[in-house]
Structures are given as structure tokens and as C-alpha cells.
Amino acid sequence: MTTYVITVPGTFLRDVDDAARSELARSLASHHTDLSETEDVELLTVHEDGTFSVRLEIEAVDRATAEDEAVHLAGAALQKLGFSEEDAPLGPPAVTGIDGEF
């Protein structure tokens, strides 16, 4: 298994307050561990225009599986907070870090 840091971009199309941002970060915190913290990677970045990036650490057999899992986790966390796919659409994920034996 390889550990990947996957960045999932998105856009909030309705207002998101600080409490919702904090809750989103808390709900995803278990996927922000050693590799992410060592590399000083921010779990959640939200810009003034509503765009955001979620960076999750995923252990998977390959890149595609890691990306799929990251999108699923981010989408589920947003839905739990009341954001539908229309309220906060996600963009294509990207690998932004890898830790494994090659």
C-alpha cells in the first residue's frame, strides 16, 4: 500500500460560515496525519471567491483508488454539513504527495 496526499478542489456556491469550515476540517481530520503534517500541508483552504481545496491523506493500492476515495470522503463530509453537489461541486482530484516503497 502507498500513502497518497490527494487534493480535491471545489467551489462553495452558497455562503459557508466559519463554523461550517471548522466542522468540515474536524470531520476530515483523521485523513490528515503524518505525511501531511510533516510536509506542512493544510487540510482545508477556502478562498474569498468561494473556491476551496481539501487535502486528504489516503492509503491505497494505486493512484486512481486514492483519488476516488478522497472525492468520496470530501463529498460525504460536505453532504453531512448540508452541502449538496450543487451547493459545493468538486473538481478533479490530483495527487500532491506520495509516500511509499517503489
Sequence and secondary structure as in RCSB ss.txt:
>XXXX:A:sequence
MTTYVITVPGTFLRDVDDAARSELARSLASHHTDLSETEDVELLTVHEDGTFSVRLEIEAVDRATAEDEAVHLAG
AALQKLGFSEEDAPLGPPAVTGIDGEF
>XXXX:A:secstr
 EEEEEEEEEE SS   HHHHHHHHHHHGGG  HHHHHTT  SEEE TTSEEEEEEEEEESSHHHHHHHHHHHHH
HHHHHTT  TTTS B   EEEEEES  
